[in-house]
Amino acid sequence: YKVAIPLYLQVLDKTDDPVAKSRLAESYRRTNNWKDAEYWYGQIVNLPDAKSTYFLYYGMALQANGKCDLAKEWFEEYTKLEPDSHRGILLSKACTQEEIEVMINKCNSCYEIQSVPINTKYDDFGPVIQDGGLVFASERDNSGITDRIHEWTGFPFLELFFTKVDTLDADNYEYTYEKKPKEYRGKVNTKFHDGPVAFSKDGQKIYITRNNYFKRDRGKDDEGVTRLKIFIGDRKGKEWTNLSGLPFNSDEYSIAHPSISDDGNRLYFSSDMPGGFGGMDLYYTDLEGQQWGPPINLGPIVNTEGHEVFPYMDSKNDRLYFSSDGQIGLGGLDIYYSNFQNEKWTPPSNIGAPINSKWDDHNIVLNESETFGYFASNREGGLGRDDIYSFRKKVVKVEILVFDQATGLPIPDAEVFVFGD
């Protein structure tokens, strides 16, 4: 897409070609350039044979650029053309003032957000707390001699890096970071995309997203695209060995973004395999003896016609965090959570600002008390594209015990009201 953009612009300098306009708009959307995507989708939505998806993407570009009132109109137009689609309805609802205020005010003063001082002008995302530091994926070029550029983005391929984290003030979650991260040990990086990753709770297994490249063999689908797969390896000293792919990895679709349960028996991931509800859906697979079982879709309560990506399972609370651009949100990818109760998933809840924004927000990880964590975002004010941010909760949960003043006995199921200015 990055390479295609200047070529389409050259074509449009010479002729008013609607096909070039649509492909240019698509290229800008695929590279998260919503400003230019808005302009070019605005050029093609009024064409006589405009596809319904152009209305949807034009609305998404307007929303990403802070023009929610206009975006709502185009989401409604998309819904008229695609009455069986719920995506336009949800995105339109997200542009109502009432919903926006709920998401912004939900816990806007609860968290303090800080940029982590390891970010670059490239993509930095996928933070995982491991081995006394952070393991994360980055496009920073660490190869030295050969420039390896991904033509989709025009930037280097993703590699895994590690930065040591030291504690300044544990009570207030203040840390220092090794400002020059090193390539992650264990010889898991290849010459194509590597990351993000997950680790078993005991740190003895690694679950890694990487391009379909294994033992110097690069796989491609029918259109020549190298997809993503998840590989699993065992720790042996400082190395990762016995790397093997999930049994349902495929050359024809992607499997990515692993998150493992605390007991190591259930692996969550994102995939665009056939049979889903939209683009990327969330799935899980259970360990059956020594083999991973068939993938199970989490269903339409969690998955939408959009993309659901970057799952993070909080096993302690049976709560699944993930990012989606198909739910009611502030724009782009927002972070949500769904609880597993009574053998089913609850409707997703948007965690709200300031963690979510009108930009892409994803890759959340938390400590056990859910009072500190990290996420990634391409929001305004960052150093590059996706940057890694830390957040700490400024409020604490309290337990209130209510007693009868006369008898001194506890009052069960008491309702407590707080009055004030």
C-alpha positions in Angstrom: 0.0 0.0 0.0 2.8 2.4 0.9 4.4 1.8 -2.5 1.1 2.0 -4.4 0.1 5.4 -3.0 2.5 7.6 -5.1 1.7 5.5 -8.2 -2.1 6.1 -7.9 -1.4 9.9 -7.3 0.6 9.9 -10.6 -2.3 8.3 -12.4 -4.8 10.9 -10.9 -2.5 13.8 -12.0 -3.2 12.8 -15.6 -6.8 11.5 -15.5 -9.9 11.4 -13.3 -10.0 7.7 -12.8 -12.6 6.4 -10.2 -10.8 3.1 -9.9 -7.5 4.8 -9.0 -9.5 7.0 -6.5 -11.0 4.0 -4.8 -7.7 2.1 -4.6 -5.9 5.2 -3.3 -8.6 5.7 -0.6 -8.2 2.0 0.3 -4.4 2.4 0.5 -4.6 5.4 2.9 -7.1 3.5 5.0 -4.9 0.4 5.2 -2.0 2.5 6.3 -4.1 4.4 9.0 -3.8 7.7 7.2 -7.4 8.8 8.0 -6.9 12.4 6.9 -6.1 11.5 3.3 -8.5 8.6 3.4 -11.3 11.0 4.3 -10.5 13.2 1.3 -10.5 10.4 -1.2 -13.5 8.5 0.1 -15.3 11.8 -0.1 -14.4 11.8 -3.8 -16.0 8.5 -4.5 -19.0 8.1 -2.2 -21.1 10.3 -4.6 -20.2 8.3 -7.7 -23.2 6.5 -9.4 -21.8 3.0 -8.7 -20.2 3.7 -5.3 -20.0 0.6 -3.2 -21.8 0.5 0.1 -18.5 -0.1 2.0 -17.3 3.3 0.7 -20.0 4.9 2.8 -18.9 2.9 5.8 -15.2 3.8 5.4 -16.0 7.4 4.7 -17.9 7.5 8.0 -15.0 5.8 9.8 -12.6 8.4 8.4 -14.8 11.3 9.5 -15.1 9.8 13.0 -11.4 9.3 13.2 -10.9 12.9 12.3 -13.2 14.2 15.0 -16.2 14.9 12.7 -18.7 12.6 14.4 -21.8 14.5 13.3 -21.0 14.1 9.7 -19.9 10.5 10.2 -23.3 9.6 11.7 -25.0 10.7 8.5 -22.8 8.4 6.4 -23.2 5.4 8.8 -27.0 5.9 8.4 -26.6 5.9 4.6 -24.6 2.7 4.8 -27.3 1.1 7.0 -30.0 2.0 4.3 -27.9 0.2 1.7 -27.1 -2.7 4.0 -30.2 -3.2 6.3 -29.0 -6.6 7.5 -25.7 -5.2 8.8 -25.5 -4.2 12.4 -22.1 -2.5 12.0 -23.5 0.8 10.6 -26.1 0.9 13.4 -23.5 0.5 16.1 -21.1 3.0 14.7 -24.0 5.5 14.2 -25.0 5.1 17.8 -21.4 5.7 18.8 -21.7 9.1 17.2 -24.6 10.3 19.4 -23.7 12.9 22.0 -25.1 10.8 24.8 -22.9 7.7 24.0 -19.8 9.9 23.5 -20.3 11.5 26.9 -20.7 8.1 28.6 -17.5 6.8 27.1 -15.5 10.0 27.8 -16.8 10.4 31.4 -16.9 6.8 32.4 -13.6 6.9 34.2 -11.7 9.8 32.6 -10.3 10.9 35.9 -9.5 7.3 37.1 -6.3 6.8 35.2 -3.0 8.6 34.6 -1.5 7.9 31.2 2.2 8.2 30.4 4.2 7.4 27.3 6.9 4.8 27.9 10.4 6.2 27.0 11.2 3.3 24.6 9.0 4.5 21.7 10.3 5.3 18.3 9.0 6.9 15.1 8.0 3.5 14.0 5.4 1.0 15.4 6.0 -0.1 19.0 3.2 -2.3 20.5 2.4 -5.6 22.0 3.9 -5.1 25.5 4.2 -8.1 27.7 5.4 -8.0 31.3 8.1 -10.7 31.5 11.5 -11.5 33.0 11.8 -8.3 34.9 11.0 -6.1 31.9 8.8 -5.6 28.8 8.9 -7.8 25.7 7.4 -5.9 22.8 7.2 -5.8 19.0 8.8 -2.9 17.1 9.6 -1.8 13.6 12.8 -0.2 14.7 15.5 -1.3 12.3 18.1 -3.3 14.2 19.5 -5.3 11.3 22.4 -3.0 10.6 23.5 -4.1 7.1 20.4 -5.0 5.0 17.3 -2.8 4.8 14.3 -5.1 5.1 11.2 -3.1 4.3 7.6 -4.2 4.4 5.9 -2.8 1.3 2.5 -2.6 3.0 3.8 0.1 5.4 7.1 1.2 3.9 8.7 0.5 7.3 11.0 -2.3 8.6 9.5 -5.6 9.6 8.5 -6.2 13.2 11.0 -7.8 15.5 10.8 -8.6 19.2 12.7 -6.4 21.7 13.3 -6.4 25.5 13.7 -3.5 27.9 14.6 -3.9 31.5 12.3 -2.2 34.0 13.4 -1.1 37.5 11.1 0.0 40.3 11.4 3.6 41.6 8.2 3.6 43.8 6.2 0.4 43.9 3.3 1.9 45.8 2.8 4.6 43.1 3.7 2.4 40.2 6.7 4.5 39.2 9.3 2.7 37.0 12.4 3.4 35.0 13.1 1.8 31.6 16.2 0.8 29.8 16.1 3.4 27.0 17.9 1.3 24.4 16.0 -1.9 24.2 17.9 -5.0 23.0 16.8 -7.6 20.5 14.8 -10.2 22.5 17.0 -13.2 23.3 16.2 -16.8 22.3 16.7 -16.5 18.5 13.0 -16.2 17.8 13.2 -13.3 15.4 13.2 -14.1 11.7 13.6 -11.8 8.6 9.9 -11.1 8.4 7.3 -10.1 11.0 7.7 -11.4 14.6 5.3 -10.5 17.4 3.4 -9.9 19.4 3.9 -12.7 21.9 2.4 -14.3 25.1 4.1 -16.4 27.8 2.8 -19.2 30.0 2.4 -18.1 33.7 5.5 -20.1 34.7 7.5 -18.5 31.8 8.4 -21.9 30.3 6.4 -21.6 27.0 6.3 -18.8 24.4 3.4 -18.2 22.0 4.5 -16.0 19.1 2.8 -14.4 16.1 5.0 -14.4 13.1 4.7 -14.4 9.3 4.2 -17.8 7.6 7.9 -18.4 7.6 9.4 -21.5 9.1 12.8 -23.2 8.7 13.5 -20.9 5.7 10.3 -21.8 4.0 7.9 -18.9 3.3 4.3 -19.8 2.7 1.8 -17.8 0.6 -1.9 -17.9 0.0 -3.5 -18.1 -3.5 -3.0 -14.3 -4.0 0.7 -14.5 -3.0 0.2 -13.0 0.4 2.2 -14.3 3.4 -0.2 -14.7 6.2 0.3 -14.8 10.0 0.6 -18.0 12.2 1.1 -18.7 15.8 4.1 -20.8 16.9 4.7 -22.3 20.3 8.1 -23.0 21.9 9.7 -24.3 25.1 12.2 -22.6 27.2 15.6 -24.2 27.4 18.0 -22.1 29.4 18.2 -18.8 27.5 16.8 -20.2 24.3 13.4 -21.1 22.9 13.3 -24.6 21.3 10.9 -27.0 19.7 9.0 -24.3 17.9 5.9 -25.7 16.3 2.8 -24.3 14.7 -0.8 -24.7 15.8 -2.4 -27.6 14.0 -5.0 -25.3 12.3 -2.5 -22.7 11.0 -3.1 -22.2 7.3 -1.5 -20.6 4.3 -4.9 -19.2 3.4 -5.8 -17.1 6.5 -4.1 -15.5 9.5 -4.0 -16.6 13.1 -2.5 -14.1 15.4 -2.3 -12.3 18.8 -2.1 -15.2 21.3 -3.2 -15.0 25.0 -2.9 -18.0 27.2 -5.0 -18.8 30.3 -3.2 -19.1 33.7 -3.5 -22.9 33.7 -2.1 -23.1 30.1 -5.0 -25.1 28.8 -6.9 -22.5 26.8 -5.3 -20.3 24.1 -7.2 -17.2 22.8 -6.3 -15.7 19.4 -7.6 -13.6 16.5 -8.2 -14.9 13.0 -9.9 -14.2 9.7 -10.5 -17.9 9.0 -13.7 -18.8 7.1 -16.9 -19.0 9.0 -16.4 -15.9 11.2 -18.7 -12.9 11.7 -16.5 -10.2 10.1 -12.9 -9.4 9.4 -10.8 -10.8 12.3 -12.8 -12.7 15.0 -11.8 -13.9 18.4 -11.4 -17.7 18.9 -10.1 -20.1 21.5 -8.6 -23.6 21.4 -8.3 -26.0 24.3 -5.3 -28.3 25.0 -6.5 -31.9 24.7 -3.8 -34.1 26.0 -0.7 -33.0 24.0 -2.7 -31.5 21.1 -4.6 -28.3 20.6 -8.3 -28.9 19.7 -10.3 -27.2 16.9 -10.8 -23.5 17.1 -14.0 -22.2 18.7 -15.5 -18.9 17.7 -16.5 -16.7 20.7 -19.8 -16.0 19.0 -21.8 -12.9 18.0 -21.9 -11.3 21.5 -18.2 -10.6 21.3 -17.5 -10.7 17.5 -18.9 -8.2 15.0 -18.8 -7.5 11.3 -15.6 -5.5 12.0 -12.3 -6.6 13.5 -11.8 -8.1 17.0 -8.1 -8.3 17.8 -5.5 -8.5 20.5 -7.3 -10.6 23.2 -5.9 -10.5 26.7 -7.3 -13.0 29.2 -7.5 -12.1 32.9 -8.0 -15.6 34.2 -8.2 -14.4 37.8 -11.5 -12.5 37.0 -12.7 -14.6 34.0 -12.5 -11.4 32.0 -11.4 -11.1 28.4 -10.0 -7.8 27.2 -9.8 -7.1 23.4 -9.9 -4.4 20.8 -12.6 -3.9 18.2 -13.7 -1.4 15.5 -17.2 -2.9 15.2 -18.6 -2.1 18.7 -19.8 1.3 20.0 -16.6 3.2 20.5 -14.8 6.5 20.3 -13.3 5.7 16.9 -10.8 3.3 15.3 -10.0 0.4 17.6 -11.3 0.7 21.2 -10.5 -1.6 24.1 -13.4 -3.6 25.6 -13.9 -6.3 28.2 -16.3 -9.2 28.5 -16.8 -11.4 31.5 -17.4 -15.1 31.3 -20.5 -15.8 33.4 -22.9 -18.7 33.5 -21.1 -20.4 30.6 -21.5 -17.4 28.3 -19.9 -14.0 27.5 -21.5 -10.8 28.7 -22.0 -8.0 26.2 -18.7 -6.1 25.8 -18.1 -2.9 27.9 -16.0 -0.1 26.5 -13.4 0.8 29.1 -13.7 4.5 28.1 -11.3 7.4 28.1 -8.5 8.2 28.7 -7.3 4.8 27.7 -9.6 4.8 24.6 -9.5 7.6 22.2 -10.7 8.5 18.7 -7.5 6.7 17.4 -6.6 3.0 17.5 -6.1 1.7 21.1 -5.2 -1.9 21.7 -2.9 -4.5 23.3 -3.8 -3.9 26.9 -2.1 -5.9 29.7 -2.7 -5.5 33.4 -1.2 -6.4 36.8 -3.1 -8.8 39.0 -4.9 -6.0 40.9 -5.9 -4.3 37.6 -4.4 -1.0 39.0 -1.5 -0.7 36.5 -0.8 -1.8 33.0 0.2 -1.0 29.5 -1.5 -0.5 26.1 -0.6 0.7 22.6 -2.1 3.6 20.7 -1.4 5.7 17.6 -3.0 8.7 19.2 -2.0 12.2 18.6 1.1 13.4 20.5 3.1 10.2 20.2 6.6 9.7 18.8 5.6 7.5 15.9 2.8 5.4 14.7 1.8 2.9 17.5 3.4 3.9 20.8 3.4 2.1 24.1 1.7 3.8 27.1 1.5 2.9 30.8 -1.5 3.7 32.9 -2.1 3.6 36.6 -5.4 3.8 38.5 -5.7 6.9 40.6 -8.7 5.5 42.6 -8.8 2.4 44.7 -11.6 -0.1 45.5 -12.8 0.0 49.1 -14.9 -2.4 51.1 -17.5 -0.7 53.3 -18.7 -2.6 56.4 -22.1 -1.4 57.8 -23.0 -2.0 61.5 -26.2 -1.3 63.5 -25.3 1.5 65.9 -27.5 0.1 68.7 -26.5 -3.6 68.6 -23.1 -3.4 66.9 -24.1 -6.2 64.6 -23.3 -6.1 60.9 -26.1 -5.2 58.5 -26.1 -7.5 55.4 -26.9 -6.2 51.9 -27.0 -2.6 53.1 -27.3 0.1 50.5 -24.8 3.0 50.9 -25.3 6.5 49.6 -22.8 9.2 49.3 -24.1 12.8 49.6 -22.1 15.9 48.8 -21.7 18.9 46.6 
